[in-house]
Amino acid sequence: MKKALSILSLTAFILFSTSCRREVVEASDKGFAYYPSQSGFWWEFDVDSIFYNDFTGDTLSKSYILREEFISDFVSQDSIPAVRIERYTRPSENDNWQGPRVWWTYKTATYAVKVEENIPYVKLIFPLKNGETWNGNNLNFQSAITYRYVSVHEPYTLNGNAFDSTVTVLQRDNENLLEKQFYRERFARNVGMIEKEIIDIRGFIDSDNVPDTLAKPILNRIKSGVVYRQKIRNWGAL
């Protein structure tokens, strides 16, 4: 009987210790691995975009491959360690790369920033917490935009790649009868951003048939704007 109690006590102790260790690890994991910020790596994405021009009535579709290279480390004017990003595009794998356009990025103990066309955006805040919100434009002069974590530490499969842990940031989600804005980015642990989606459109209303027009989803009656999707295809070390 005493032996059985000892085994049960040992089992309970092991389970309790494992649970405690897991809680400590989870508490100490602030999410830094979702945003790599050191030089020497590259990422390639499939990009599909559609631009709707309400002045000409034209629709321009464009697909291409985007490559980002984290080229070199430097110290910013604010004395923050940063990384230079060089971005290249090409229509297909058989074409030459065009570019680069230069962006840069950095990460602190509380947030990760990407400077796109000289405009800094706060991409992530640490620690990660589902439902947490922040102003993505906090470091620039644009109007405040509320970013929000809508999923944290979730598995996700994209372009045949299975990621065991991802975090999704909803940047905009507004829709009415005439407009729709939906901006979202997804990041994978130890990889970085793997997916980006932008829907920023205006819809039309047929004045001769208003009820039937409004019954249609706005994506089926686009007047102007852009639909942009970017999905990771490969990544690695330079």
C-alpha angles and dihedrals in degrees: 000000000000090000091053091050090050091053091049091048092049091049092050091048092051092048092047093048092048091049092050093049091049091050091050092049092047092047092050094046101091093173101258091139091067090069114045110199107178130100125251102066139097138200131195126201138188108232127196121180137172122195119197115203113200093189096059099020089232125142117210117198120190133179125183146143118262122202125192121192123191094214112173145355123242140159116254126225087263090057092251120141106246142172129232113229123204116197124201133180136195132174094234143348090271094059131082121257116259122210150340114237110184125229128157140207144195141180131213132185090273108031148011121230133196118193107212117187087343093307116115119219125188100230100177138007126209136268098035114235127171110246094016114142136201141164108269090196094051093119098044136057098252124110115282115273120192113227118193138190106236097173132017130192093359126151116242138177122212130171090348093308116121113210115193095203130026138162124211125210119199107205101174135003114169128141138166135153093288107029142038128190120180121163122172138163129189126202130195126210112262091003110064127214111007103168140027129181129184125181111175110159145145121216132215130232121211103226090205093054108024100157094051091045094052091048089066120085111257090242087065094054105041116167101175143345139069140287113199130178127180122184129179117247103172144347141182149135123308 
